[in-house]
Each structure stands twice: as C-alpha cells, then as structure tokens.
C-alpha cells in the first residue's frame, strides 16, 4: 500500500521590482520587489526574502507576511549594481517549520544616479 505524499508547499513567483533614488537616504537607492503566490491547501504564512549582489554574498533580509505580496529594501545600493532577489514560503507548523522551495532569481539592475 502506497503512503500518501505530503502536499508541496507553494513557491512564490517574483513578478516585478523597482528602485528609487534618495527615497530613504541621500546617495542611495531603495528597491522593492513584488510576488504572487498560489497557496493551494497551505495557509497564509510568511515569505523569507534573500538578496545578493550579482549572485555573490547572499543574505537573508528577513521575513514578511506572505499576504504582503512584496518587500521594500531601503538604502540597498549607491547604484551601478545588479541585485538578485529570491523568496521562499515559510510556515510554522506544530510539527516544525514547513519551508518551500526558492523562487527563481529576480534580477534587477540599478543604474548609477541619473542613469
């Protein structure tokens, strides 16, 4: 008799991003990304956001409610850089955390000021 397989956690899809010069601090850009998520049978939970500079030095930026459908990253760069973002669904279940697969990398080039 086959054991039923557990449902697969949802994978968010990063759908867009934008940047703003000196929105938070002089001389820097802020960046935002947005995503969609098809929960299936899973509840609204959290999305963990990761960023790296062109694939180098990836770091977790924290988690936000998955219902926010976006993340605002202030003072991220002075420009002239390609930033990579990816996100994943996280749900704290009674049996332990449920962590989904990472989204595809969303790449955004932030030009130098005035670029």
FIVO-14476 format. One line per field, with one value per residue: residue number from 1; residue in three letters; chain; x, y, z of N, C-alpha, C, O, CB in turn. Coordinates in nm, 2 decimals. Glycine has a CB too. Layout:
residues N
n	(NUM/...)
res	(ALA/...)
chain	(A/...)
nxx	(X/...)
nyy	(Y/...)
nzz	(Z/...)
caxx	(X/...)
cayy	(Y/...)
cazz	(Z/...)
cxx	(X/...)
cyy	(Y/...)
czz	(Z/...)
oxx	(X/...)
oyy	(Y/...)
ozz	(Z/...)
cbxx	(X/...)
cbyy	(Y/...)
cbzz	(Z/...)
END
This chain:
residues 115
n	(1/2/3/4/5/6/7/8/9/10/11/12/13/14/15/16/17/18/19/20/21/22/23/24/25/26/27/28/29/30/31/32/33/34/35/36/37/38/39/40/41/42/43/44/45/46/47/48/49/50/51/52/53/54/55/56/57/58/59/60/61/62/63/64/65/66/67/68/69/70/71/72/73/74/75/76/77/78/79/80/81/82/83/84/85/86/87/88/89/90/91/92/93/94/95/96/97/98/99/100/101/102/103/104/105/106/107/108/109/110/111/112/113/114/115)
res	(UNK/UNK/UNK/UNK/UNK/UNK/UNK/UNK/UNK/UNK/UNK/UNK/UNK/UNK/UNK/UNK/UNK/UNK/UNK/UNK/UNK/UNK/UNK/UNK/UNK/UNK/UNK/UNK/UNK/UNK/UNK/UNK/UNK/UNK/UNK/UNK/UNK/UNK/UNK/UNK/UNK/UNK/UNK/UNK/UNK/UNK/UNK/UNK/UNK/UNK/UNK/UNK/UNK/UNK/UNK/UNK/UNK/UNK/UNK/UNK/UNK/UNK/UNK/UNK/UNK/UNK/UNK/UNK/UNK/UNK/UNK/UNK/UNK/UNK/UNK/UNK/UNK/UNK/UNK/UNK/UNK/UNK/UNK/UNK/UNK/UNK/UNK/UNK/UNK/UNK/UNK/UNK/UNK/UNK/UNK/UNK/UNK/UNK/UNK/UNK/UNK/UNK/UNK/UNK/UNK/UNK/UNK/UNK/UNK/UNK/UNK/UNK/UNK/UNK/UNK)
chain	(A/A/A/A/A/A/A/A/A/A/A/A/A/A/A/A/A/A/A/A/A/A/A/A/A/A/A/A/A/A/A/A/A/A/A/A/A/A/A/A/A/A/A/A/A/A/A/A/A/A/A/A/A/A/A/A/A/A/A/A/A/A/A/A/A/A/A/A/A/A/A/A/A/A/A/A/A/A/A/A/A/A/A/A/A/A/A/A/A/A/A/A/A/A/A/A/A/A/A/A/A/A/A/A/A/A/A/A/A/A/A/A/A/A/A)
nxx	(0.08/0.06/0.21/0.06/0.16/0.30/0.16/0.30/0.47/0.38/0.54/0.65/0.62/0.83/0.73/0.79/0.99/1.13/1.30/1.42/1.57/1.74/1.52/1.51/1.75/2.00/2.20/2.17/1.99/1.66/1.50/1.23/1.04/0.79/0.55/0.36/0.15/0.04/-0.15/-0.27/-0.35/-0.23/-0.18/-0.20/0.11/0.44/0.69/1.02/1.29/1.56/1.88/2.13/2.44/2.46/2.47/2.67/2.76/2.51/2.23/2.00/1.72/1.52/1.18/0.84/0.49/0.32/0.10/0.15/0.27/0.49/0.81/1.00/1.31/1.52/1.79/1.98/2.18/2.43/2.41/2.47/2.48/2.39/2.13/2.02/1.73/1.55/1.28/1.11/0.85/0.74/0.62/0.52/0.46/0.28/0.43/0.68/0.89/0.77/0.91/0.92/1.03/1.28/1.20/1.25/1.54/1.52/1.63/1.76/1.87/2.03/2.09/2.37/2.34/2.12/2.13)
nyy	(-0.12/0.22/0.50/0.80/1.10/1.40/1.73/1.97/2.26/2.60/2.79/3.11/3.35/3.59/3.88/4.14/4.45/4.75/5.07/5.35/5.66/5.82/5.79/5.71/5.78/6.02/5.98/5.70/5.41/5.28/4.97/4.77/4.47/4.25/3.98/3.69/3.44/3.11/2.95/2.70/2.43/2.53/2.76/3.12/3.26/3.32/3.49/3.45/3.66/3.68/3.83/3.91/4.05/4.04/3.76/3.71/3.67/3.61/3.69/3.66/3.87/3.88/3.81/3.85/3.89/3.66/3.75/4.02/4.04/4.17/4.34/4.59/4.73/4.94/5.17/5.02/5.02/5.22/5.24/5.13/4.86/4.51/4.34/4.05/3.89/3.65/3.45/3.26/3.05/3.01/2.84/2.80/2.52/2.29/2.07/2.15/2.37/2.44/2.46/2.61/2.56/2.77/3.07/3.15/3.33/3.68/3.94/4.26/4.55/4.83/5.15/5.39/5.70/5.92/5.76)
nzz	(0.00/-0.09/0.06/0.12/-0.03/0.10/0.07/-0.15/-0.05/-0.13/-0.40/-0.42/-0.69/-0.81/-0.95/-1.02/-0.99/-0.86/-0.83/-0.64/-0.62/-0.36/-0.18/0.08/0.19/0.13/-0.16/-0.20/-0.33/-0.29/-0.31/-0.43/-0.44/-0.58/-0.55/-0.65/-0.52/-0.50/-0.28/-0.26/-0.06/0.16/0.44/0.46/0.54/0.60/0.41/0.32/0.25/0.03/-0.08/-0.31/-0.43/-0.75/-0.74/-0.55/-0.21/-0.08/0.13/0.40/0.42/0.60/0.71/0.59/0.62/0.41/0.28/0.23/-0.02/-0.12/-0.08/0.07/0.03/0.18/0.12/-0.03/-0.23/-0.39/-0.65/-1.00/-0.99/-1.01/-0.87/-0.70/-0.62/-0.43/-0.31/-0.05/0.07/0.41/0.68/1.01/1.15/1.38/1.40/1.33/1.13/0.80/0.50/0.19/-0.16/-0.31/-0.50/-0.85/-0.94/-0.92/-1.11/-1.09/-1.23/-1.10/-1.19/-1.20/-1.03/-1.18/-1.41)
caxx	(0.00/0.15/0.19/0.03/0.27/0.26/0.14/0.42/0.45/0.38/0.66/0.62/0.68/0.86/0.67/0.84/1.07/1.15/1.40/1.40/1.69/1.73/1.39/1.53/1.87/2.08/2.31/2.14/1.87/1.58/1.44/1.11/1.00/0.66/0.53/0.23/0.17/-0.08/-0.13/-0.32/-0.41/-0.15/-0.23/-0.12/0.21/0.55/0.79/1.16/1.35/1.71/1.93/2.28/2.49/2.50/2.50/2.77/2.73/2.36/2.19/1.85/1.68/1.41/1.05/0.73/0.37/0.31/-0.01/0.20/0.29/0.60/0.92/1.07/1.45/1.58/1.93/2.05/2.29/2.46/2.38/2.57/2.49/2.28/2.09/1.94/1.64/1.47/1.20/1.05/0.74/0.78/0.50/0.55/0.36/0.30/0.54/0.81/0.87/0.75/0.99/0.91/1.15/1.31/1.15/1.35/1.61/1.47/1.75/1.72/1.99/2.01/2.19/2.43/2.25/2.10/2.14)
cayy	(0.00/0.34/0.60/0.93/1.20/1.53/1.83/2.05/2.40/2.69/2.86/3.24/3.39/3.73/3.93/4.27/4.52/4.89/5.13/5.49/5.73/5.90/5.79/5.69/5.84/6.08/5.90/5.56/5.37/5.18/4.87/4.69/4.36/4.20/3.85/3.63/3.30/3.02/2.88/2.57/2.40/2.59/2.88/3.24/3.24/3.42/3.48/3.49/3.73/3.68/3.92/3.91/4.14/3.96/3.62/3.69/3.71/3.61/3.71/3.67/4.01/3.87/3.75/3.93/3.81/3.63/3.83/4.15/4.03/4.25/4.37/4.71/4.72/5.07/5.20/4.89/5.04/5.35/5.23/5.06/4.72/4.41/4.28/3.93/3.86/3.53/3.43/3.13/3.04/2.95/2.82/2.74/2.41/2.23/1.96/2.21/2.46/2.40/2.56/2.58/2.59/2.91/3.12/3.18/3.46/3.80/4.02/4.40/4.64/4.96/5.23/5.49/5.81/5.99/5.67)
cazz	(0.00/-0.10/0.16/0.06/-0.03/0.16/-0.03/-0.17/-0.01/-0.25/-0.44/-0.47/-0.81/-0.81/-1.07/-1.06/-0.90/-0.90/-0.75/-0.62/-0.58/-0.24/-0.12/0.23/0.24/0.02/-0.22/-0.21/-0.39/-0.23/-0.41/-0.39/-0.53/-0.56/-0.59/-0.64/-0.45/-0.51/-0.16/-0.26/0.07/0.26/0.49/0.45/0.64/0.58/0.29/0.36/0.13/0.02/-0.18/-0.33/-0.53/-0.87/-0.71/-0.45/-0.08/-0.05/0.27/0.43/0.47/0.70/0.67/0.59/0.60/0.27/0.23/0.19/-0.17/-0.16/0.01/0.04/0.08/0.18/0.12/-0.06/-0.31/-0.44/-0.80/-1.08/-0.95/-1.04/-0.74/-0.72/-0.51/-0.44/-0.19/-0.02/0.17/0.54/0.77/1.14/1.18/1.51/1.39/1.29/1.02/0.66/0.41/0.05/-0.25/-0.35/-0.63/-0.94/-0.91/-0.99/-1.13/-1.12/-1.24/-1.05/-1.26/-1.12/-1.01/-1.31/-1.52)
cxx	(0.09/0.11/0.16/0.14/0.21/0.25/0.27/0.39/0.45/0.51/0.62/0.69/0.70/0.82/0.72/0.92/1.09/1.25/1.38/1.53/1.66/1.59/1.40/1.65/1.95/2.19/2.29/2.01/1.79/1.52/1.32/1.09/0.86/0.65/0.39/0.26/0.03/-0.07/-0.18/-0.39/-0.34/-0.20/-0.14/-0.02/0.32/0.63/0.92/1.22/1.50/1.76/2.08/2.31/2.54/2.54/2.61/2.72/2.58/2.34/2.04/1.82/1.57/1.29/0.94/0.60/0.35/0.19/0.03/0.23/0.40/0.70/0.99/1.21/1.52/1.73/2.02/2.17/2.31/2.44/2.50/2.59/2.37/2.25/2.00/1.86/1.58/1.40/1.15/0.94/0.78/0.65/0.55/0.44/0.38/0.41/0.67/0.79/0.85/0.81/0.97/1.04/1.16/1.24/1.27/1.42/1.54/1.59/1.70/1.85/1.95/2.12/2.26/2.33/2.24/2.10/2.01)
cyy	(0.12/0.44/0.73/1.03/1.33/1.63/1.92/2.20/2.49/2.75/3.00/3.27/3.54/3.78/4.07/4.34/4.66/4.95/5.28/5.55/5.82/5.90/5.78/5.77/5.90/5.99/5.75/5.53/5.27/5.09/4.80/4.58/4.32/4.06/3.81/3.49/3.23/2.93/2.73/2.54/2.45/2.72/3.00/3.23/3.35/3.39/3.53/3.54/3.72/3.77/3.89/4.01/4.06/3.82/3.60/3.74/3.71/3.62/3.71/3.81/4.00/3.81/3.86/3.84/3.79/3.71/3.97/4.16/4.13/4.28/4.50/4.71/4.86/5.07/5.08/4.91/5.18/5.35/5.16/4.92/4.64/4.34/4.16/3.91/3.72/3.51/3.29/3.13/2.96/2.95/2.75/2.64/2.36/2.13/2.02/2.30/2.39/2.50/2.52/2.60/2.74/2.95/3.13/3.31/3.57/3.90/4.16/4.48/4.78/5.05/5.33/5.61/5.89/5.90/5.63)
czz	(0.00/0.01/0.08/0.07/0.03/0.05/-0.03/-0.13/-0.14/-0.27/-0.49/-0.61/-0.81/-0.95/-1.11/-0.95/-0.95/-0.80/-0.75/-0.56/-0.47/-0.18/0.03/0.28/0.12/-0.03/-0.23/-0.28/-0.29/-0.34/-0.35/-0.49/-0.49/-0.61/-0.59/-0.57/-0.46/-0.39/-0.17/-0.13/0.18/0.31/0.45/0.57/0.62/0.45/0.34/0.23/0.14/-0.09/-0.19/-0.43/-0.65/-0.84/-0.60/-0.32/-0.04/0.10/0.29/0.48/0.57/0.63/0.68/0.58/0.45/0.20/0.19/0.04/-0.21/-0.05/-0.03/0.11/0.07/0.18/0.08/-0.15/-0.35/-0.60/-0.87/-1.04/-0.99/-0.91/-0.78/-0.60/-0.54/-0.30/-0.17/0.09/0.29/0.63/0.89/1.17/1.32/1.51/1.35/1.17/0.88/0.57/0.27/-0.03/-0.28/-0.49/-0.72/-0.90/-0.99/-0.99/-1.16/-1.12/-1.20/-1.11/-1.16/-1.12/-1.14/-1.43/-1.57)
oxx	(0.18/-0.01/0.23/0.20/0.10/0.32/0.34/0.29/0.52/0.59/0.55/0.79/0.61/0.87/0.69/0.93/1.07/1.29/1.32/1.59/1.56/1.55/1.32/1.65/1.95/2.26/2.38/1.92/1.86/1.51/1.32/1.12/0.81/0.72/0.30/0.37/-0.07/0.01/-0.13/-0.48/-0.37/-0.27/-0.03/-0.05/0.28/0.62/0.93/1.22/1.56/1.68/2.15/2.23/2.66/2.62/2.63/2.66/2.53/2.41/1.97/1.89/1.52/1.28/0.95/0.62/0.37/0.20/-0.04/0.22/0.41/0.67/1.02/1.22/1.56/1.80/2.12/2.27/2.22/2.46/2.60/2.69/2.26/2.34/1.92/1.91/1.55/1.44/1.15/0.95/0.85/0.59/0.61/0.33/0.49/0.47/0.77/0.68/0.92/0.77/1.01/1.14/1.07/1.23/1.39/1.35/1.52/1.64/1.62/1.93/1.86/2.24/2.21/2.25/2.34/2.09/2.00)
oyy	(0.13/0.46/0.77/1.04/1.37/1.63/1.93/2.25/2.46/2.77/3.00/3.21/3.62/3.74/4.12/4.29/4.69/4.89/5.34/5.50/5.90/6.01/5.83/5.82/5.84/5.93/5.68/5.62/5.20/5.14/4.78/4.59/4.34/4.02/3.88/3.44/3.29/2.83/2.65/2.62/2.43/2.79/2.98/3.20/3.47/3.28/3.64/3.48/3.75/3.79/3.85/4.05/4.01/3.76/3.48/3.84/3.81/3.56/3.76/3.87/4.11/3.77/3.95/3.73/3.88/3.73/4.04/4.26/4.16/4.25/4.51/4.68/4.90/4.98/5.05/4.83/5.26/5.45/5.13/4.86/4.69/4.28/4.16/3.91/3.68/3.56/3.21/3.22/2.86/3.05/2.64/2.69/2.37/2.10/1.94/2.29/2.29/2.62/2.40/2.65/2.81/2.86/3.11/3.39/3.55/3.94/4.18/4.48/4.84/5.03/5.35/5.62/5.92/5.94/5.55)
ozz	(0.08/0.04/-0.01/0.17/0.01/-0.05/0.07/-0.18/-0.23/-0.18/-0.59/-0.63/-0.80/-1.05/-1.22/-0.84/-1.07/-0.70/-0.84/-0.47/-0.47/-0.12/0.11/0.39/0.01/0.06/-0.27/-0.28/-0.22/-0.45/-0.23/-0.61/-0.38/-0.70/-0.53/-0.58/-0.42/-0.39/-0.09/-0.09/0.30/0.23/0.41/0.68/0.63/0.40/0.39/0.13/0.25/-0.19/-0.09/-0.51/-0.65/-0.91/-0.56/-0.31/0.02/0.18/0.20/0.57/0.62/0.52/0.76/0.53/0.36/0.08/0.12/-0.02/-0.33/0.07/-0.14/0.23/-0.04/0.23/0.15/-0.14/-0.35/-0.66/-0.81/-1.07/-1.01/-0.85/-0.87/-0.49/-0.65/-0.20/-0.26/0.18/0.29/0.64/0.89/1.22/1.37/1.62/1.33/1.11/0.86/0.58/0.23/0.02/-0.26/-0.57/-0.68/-0.83/-1.11/-0.88/-1.25/-1.03/-1.25/-1.08/-1.04/-1.21/-1.21/-1.54/-1.66)
cbxx	(-0.10/0.13/0.32/-0.11/0.33/0.36/0.02/0.47/0.55/0.27/0.74/0.65/0.59/1.01/0.52/0.72/1.20/1.02/1.55/1.28/1.75/1.77/1.31/1.54/1.96/2.14/2.43/2.14/1.89/1.46/1.55/0.98/1.10/0.55/0.62/0.16/0.22/-0.09/-0.21/-0.21/-0.42/0.00/-0.25/-0.20/0.28/0.65/0.73/1.24/1.30/1.76/1.90/2.33/2.60/2.62/2.54/2.90/2.78/2.30/2.26/1.81/1.64/1.38/1.01/0.73/0.24/0.28/-0.12/0.33/0.17/0.55/1.02/0.99/1.53/1.53/1.97/1.95/2.28/2.60/2.36/2.70/2.50/2.32/2.01/2.04/1.53/1.56/1.08/1.16/0.62/0.90/0.39/0.57/0.36/0.17/0.49/0.91/0.99/0.60/1.14/0.80/1.13/1.46/1.09/1.30/1.76/1.34/1.84/1.62/2.04/2.01/2.13/2.57/2.29/2.20/2.22)
cbyy	(0.00/0.40/0.62/0.99/1.23/1.57/1.92/2.04/2.45/2.79/2.78/3.35/3.35/3.76/3.94/4.36/4.45/4.97/5.10/5.52/5.81/6.04/5.66/5.55/5.74/6.21/5.92/5.49/5.29/5.25/4.77/4.78/4.23/4.29/3.75/3.61/3.32/2.94/2.94/2.46/2.25/2.60/2.88/3.37/3.10/3.41/3.55/3.37/3.88/3.53/4.06/3.76/4.23/4.03/3.55/3.77/3.84/3.48/3.84/3.57/4.09/4.00/3.63/4.04/3.89/3.48/3.84/4.18/4.06/4.38/4.25/4.84/4.62/5.15/5.24/4.80/4.95/5.40/5.36/5.13/4.71/4.31/4.38/3.80/3.97/3.40/3.53/3.02/2.96/3.03/2.74/2.85/2.30/2.17/1.86/2.10/2.56/2.37/2.57/2.66/2.51/2.94/3.26/3.18/3.45/3.86/3.97/4.46/4.64/4.97/5.31/5.53/5.90/6.09/5.55)
cbzz	(0.12/-0.24/0.25/0.11/-0.17/0.27/0.00/-0.32/0.09/-0.23/-0.54/-0.37/-0.94/-0.78/-1.06/-1.09/-0.88/-0.89/-0.79/-0.52/-0.70/-0.28/-0.17/0.26/0.31/0.06/-0.14/-0.07/-0.52/-0.15/-0.45/-0.37/-0.51/-0.62/-0.50/-0.78/-0.30/-0.65/-0.05/-0.29/0.08/0.22/0.64/0.46/0.63/0.70/0.17/0.42/0.13/-0.01/-0.14/-0.37/-0.48/-0.93/-0.83/-0.49/-0.05/-0.10/0.33/0.54/0.34/0.76/0.74/0.48/0.65/0.25/0.33/0.26/-0.24/-0.22/0.03/0.10/-0.01/0.30/0.26/-0.14/-0.44/-0.41/-0.85/-1.07/-0.80/-1.15/-0.65/-0.75/-0.49/-0.47/-0.20/0.01/0.10/0.61/0.70/1.25/1.07/1.56/1.29/1.26/1.01/0.63/0.46/-0.01/-0.38/-0.36/-0.61/-1.09/-0.94/-0.92/-1.24/-1.01/-1.39/-0.89/-1.37/-1.18/-0.90/-1.32/-1.48)
END
